[in-house]
Amino acid sequence: MSSAATVKPEARQAAPAAVAAVDPDTSSMRERIEDLLATIFGGIFLLLSVVVAVETTSRKLFNISLQGADELGGYALAVGSTIAFSLALMGRNHIRVDVFHEKFPRRVQAMLNWVSIVSLAGLGLFIAWIALKVITDTRQYGSTAQTPWATPLIWPQGVWYAGLVIFALVATGFALRASALLFSGRIDTLNHDFHPKSAKEELKEELDDLAVRQAADKGAQA
């Protein structure tokens, strides 16, 4: 009988947690990238909210319209979505059907996790390739938005494409790391880093976030 077959379930569950602390630099870098993308994401929609507030106020009080709030809203949604792709990937928030995932042996779980991230990386690269054709056509034809501003579409599409490229690069980097872990036999690390997020993990994140917000509120009141 192999040694893996004699490992207790408690030890199997504890192994990934022990592995998680091996590479703090990688975790720290991931957090910095997440913070940067989250800041850009929030800044985009904060700026949009200011524009909408100014537009609404000017219409109500002065009967004047900027005639571009809806256009900027579309650009913000497109760019924000591409940033959200990367944030969801790094936070393991993409939906996966995991009804039977935890019931499989560790090696089968690792293979499924590897297939999942490699497939997502392939999808990201494919989308970036298709979007490049859109950007190329826009530049060649000098396309502009059919709005009062007549915005050259290469500008918002360029930012949108940059978000897609970032997602493709992040997904590819994750796929390379997962492949390295798989082929080097580091199954527990692979499962820890790439397994579907469980309900317990999501609950813990919400409780941690609540604790941080409560601490901030108490500090503000003090």
C-alpha positions as CSV (number, residue, x, y, z in Angstrom):
1,M,0.0,0.0,0.0
2,S,1.4,3.4,-0.9
3,S,2.2,6.0,1.7
4,A,-0.5,8.4,0.4
5,A,-3.2,5.8,1.1
6,T,-2.2,5.8,4.8
7,V,-2.3,9.5,5.4
8,K,-5.2,10.5,7.6
9,P,-7.8,13.0,6.2
10,E,-6.8,15.5,8.9
11,A,-3.2,15.4,7.7
12,R,-4.3,15.8,4.1
13,Q,-6.3,18.9,5.0
14,A,-3.5,20.4,7.0
15,A,-0.9,19.9,4.4
16,P,-2.0,22.6,2.0
17,A,-2.3,25.1,4.9
18,A,1.3,24.3,5.8
19,V,2.5,24.8,2.3
20,A,0.8,28.2,2.0
21,A,3.4,29.9,4.1
22,V,6.3,28.7,2.0
23,D,6.3,31.5,-0.5
24,P,5.3,34.8,1.2
25,D,6.9,36.9,-1.5
26,T,4.5,35.5,-4.2
27,S,1.5,36.1,-1.9
28,S,2.6,39.6,-1.1
29,M,3.1,40.4,-4.8
30,R,-0.3,39.1,-5.6
31,E,-1.9,41.2,-2.9
32,R,-0.1,44.3,-4.3
33,I,-1.4,43.6,-7.8
34,E,-4.9,43.0,-6.5
35,D,-4.8,46.3,-4.5
36,L,-3.6,48.2,-7.6
37,L,-6.3,46.8,-9.8
38,A,-9.0,47.2,-7.2
39,T,-7.9,50.9,-6.7
40,I,-8.2,51.5,-10.5
41,F,-11.5,49.7,-10.6
42,G,-12.9,51.8,-7.8
43,G,-11.4,55.0,-9.2
44,I,-13.1,54.5,-12.5
45,F,-16.6,54.1,-11.0
46,L,-16.0,56.9,-8.5
47,L,-15.1,59.2,-11.3
48,L,-18.2,58.1,-13.2
49,S,-20.4,58.8,-10.2
50,V,-19.1,62.3,-10.0
51,V,-19.8,62.8,-13.7
52,V,-23.3,61.5,-13.3
53,A,-23.9,63.7,-10.2
54,V,-22.7,66.8,-12.2
55,E,-24.9,65.8,-15.2
56,T,-28.0,65.3,-13.0
57,T,-27.4,68.5,-11.1
58,S,-26.8,70.6,-14.2
59,R,-29.9,69.2,-15.9
60,K,-32.1,69.9,-12.8
61,L,-30.9,73.3,-11.9
62,F,-29.6,74.9,-15.2
63,N,-31.3,72.8,-17.9
64,I,-27.8,72.0,-19.3
65,S,-26.6,68.6,-20.3
66,L,-23.0,67.4,-20.7
67,Q,-24.4,64.8,-23.2
68,G,-21.7,62.3,-22.4
69,A,-22.5,60.6,-19.1
70,D,-24.1,57.6,-20.7
71,E,-21.2,57.3,-23.1
72,L,-18.7,57.4,-20.3
73,G,-20.8,54.9,-18.4
74,G,-20.5,52.4,-21.3
75,Y,-16.7,52.9,-21.4
76,A,-16.5,52.5,-17.6
77,L,-18.5,49.3,-17.7
78,A,-16.3,47.8,-20.5
79,V,-13.0,48.7,-18.9
80,G,-14.2,47.8,-15.4
81,S,-15.3,44.4,-16.5
82,T,-11.9,43.5,-17.9
83,I,-10.3,44.6,-14.6
84,A,-12.8,42.5,-12.7
85,F,-11.7,39.5,-14.7
86,S,-8.2,39.7,-13.2
87,L,-9.5,40.5,-9.7
88,A,-11.9,37.5,-9.8
89,L,-9.1,35.2,-11.0
90,M,-6.6,36.2,-8.3
91,G,-9.3,35.9,-5.7
92,R,-10.5,32.6,-7.0
93,N,-14.0,34.0,-7.4
94,H,-14.8,32.6,-10.9
95,I,-17.6,30.1,-10.6
96,R,-16.7,26.4,-10.9
97,V,-19.0,23.4,-10.7
98,D,-17.4,21.6,-7.7
99,V,-20.2,19.2,-6.6
100,F,-17.9,16.2,-6.8
101,H,-14.6,17.9,-6.7
102,E,-13.8,17.3,-3.0
103,K,-14.8,13.6,-3.3
104,F,-12.0,12.8,-5.7
105,P,-8.5,11.8,-4.7
106,R,-5.9,14.5,-4.3
107,R,-4.2,13.8,-7.6
108,V,-7.5,13.9,-9.5
109,Q,-8.3,17.2,-7.8
110,A,-4.9,18.5,-8.8
111,M,-5.5,17.5,-12.5
112,L,-8.9,19.1,-12.5
113,N,-7.5,22.3,-11.0
114,W,-4.7,22.3,-13.6
115,V,-7.1,21.8,-16.5
116,S,-9.3,24.6,-15.1
117,I,-6.6,27.3,-14.9
118,V,-5.0,26.2,-18.2
119,S,-8.4,26.4,-20.0
120,L,-9.0,29.8,-18.5
121,A,-5.5,31.0,-19.7
122,G,-6.3,29.7,-23.2
123,L,-9.6,31.6,-23.2
124,G,-7.9,34.8,-22.0
125,L,-5.3,34.6,-24.8
126,F,-8.0,33.8,-27.4
127,I,-10.1,36.8,-26.3
128,A,-7.0,39.1,-26.4
129,W,-6.2,37.8,-29.9
130,I,-9.8,38.5,-31.1
131,A,-9.8,41.9,-29.4
132,L,-6.6,42.8,-31.2
133,K,-8.4,42.5,-34.5
134,V,-11.1,44.9,-33.2
135,I,-8.4,47.4,-32.2
136,T,-6.7,47.0,-35.6
137,D,-9.9,47.7,-37.5
138,T,-10.7,50.7,-35.4
139,R,-7.3,52.2,-36.0
140,Q,-7.4,51.6,-39.7
141,Y,-10.9,53.0,-40.2
142,G,-10.5,55.8,-37.7
143,S,-13.8,54.9,-36.1
144,T,-15.6,57.3,-33.8
145,A,-18.5,57.0,-31.4
146,Q,-21.9,57.8,-32.7
147,T,-22.5,60.3,-29.9
148,P,-22.3,64.1,-29.6
149,W,-18.7,63.8,-28.4
150,A,-17.7,61.7,-31.5
151,T,-15.0,60.1,-29.3
152,P,-12.3,58.3,-31.3
153,L,-12.9,54.7,-30.4
154,I,-9.3,53.8,-30.3
155,W,-8.9,55.6,-27.0
156,P,-11.5,53.7,-24.9
157,Q,-10.9,50.5,-26.8
158,G,-7.2,50.8,-26.2
159,V,-7.8,50.9,-22.4
160,W,-10.3,48.1,-22.7
161,Y,-7.8,46.0,-24.7
162,A,-5.1,46.7,-22.0
163,G,-7.4,45.2,-19.4
164,L,-7.9,42.1,-21.5
165,V,-4.2,41.7,-22.0
166,I,-3.6,42.0,-18.3
167,F,-6.2,39.3,-17.7
168,A,-4.5,37.1,-20.3
169,L,-1.1,37.6,-18.8
170,V,-2.3,37.0,-15.2
171,A,-4.1,33.8,-16.3
172,T,-1.1,32.6,-18.3
173,G,1.2,33.2,-15.3
174,F,-1.1,31.2,-13.1
175,A,-1.3,28.4,-15.7
176,L,2.5,28.3,-15.9
177,R,2.8,28.1,-12.1
178,A,0.1,25.4,-11.9
179,S,2.0,23.4,-14.6
180,A,5.3,23.7,-12.7
181,L,3.6,22.5,-9.5
182,L,1.9,19.6,-11.3
183,F,5.0,18.3,-13.1
184,S,7.2,18.7,-10.1
185,G,4.8,16.7,-8.0
186,R,3.8,19.4,-5.6
187,I,0.2,18.3,-5.5
188,D,-0.8,19.8,-2.2
189,T,0.5,23.3,-3.2
190,L,-1.4,23.0,-6.5
191,N,-4.6,22.1,-4.7
192,H,-4.2,24.8,-2.1
193,D,-3.6,27.6,-4.7
194,F,-6.1,26.6,-7.4
195,H,-8.9,24.6,-5.8
196,P,-12.5,26.1,-6.0
197,K,-13.2,28.4,-3.1
198,S,-15.4,26.7,-0.5
199,A,-18.4,28.1,1.3
200,K,-16.3,28.1,4.5
201,E,-13.6,30.2,2.9
202,E,-16.2,32.7,1.6
203,L,-17.8,32.9,5.0
204,K,-14.4,33.5,6.6
205,E,-13.6,36.3,4.2
206,E,-16.9,38.0,4.9
207,L,-16.4,37.7,8.6
208,D,-12.8,39.0,8.4
209,D,-14.0,41.9,6.3
210,L,-16.8,42.6,8.8
211,A,-14.3,42.6,11.6
212,V,-12.0,45.1,9.8
213,R,-15.0,47.4,9.1
214,Q,-16.1,47.2,12.7
215,A,-12.6,48.0,13.9
216,A,-12.5,51.0,11.5
217,D,-15.9,52.3,12.8
218,K,-14.8,52.0,16.4
219,G,-11.5,53.8,15.6
220,A,-13.5,56.6,13.9
221,Q,-15.9,57.0,16.8
222,A,-13.0,57.1,19.3
